[in-house]
């Protein structure tokens, strides 16, 4: 199996989540961890670049789903308990703090955020906007 090739992701995700805890607290006043659209070996979890590309707080959670996929194919309960579930729990904890009720019925929304492939106009001056509440990627 290819699952051996994914082993380096364990320590990478642990370091990313640790750095992302500071970003979640400092940027959003939230518990858990967050990682935005770009990261590298230095585990930069804050938005890097313009809001058009970088303000995507769901990117870390989307990447963490790789660990769940690893469990689905290996059925390794030990890895699930010690790596995957704590990682996913931190991402879920962030989103429970990050989402806020915006609708009269209490529907939770994400944001501000963006979907990198989406832009829209809200005025007639030809300027594109990118940041919104609950974009499709979230």
Order of alpha helices (4+ residues) and beta strands (2+ residues): alpha-alpha-alpha-alpha-beta-beta-beta-beta
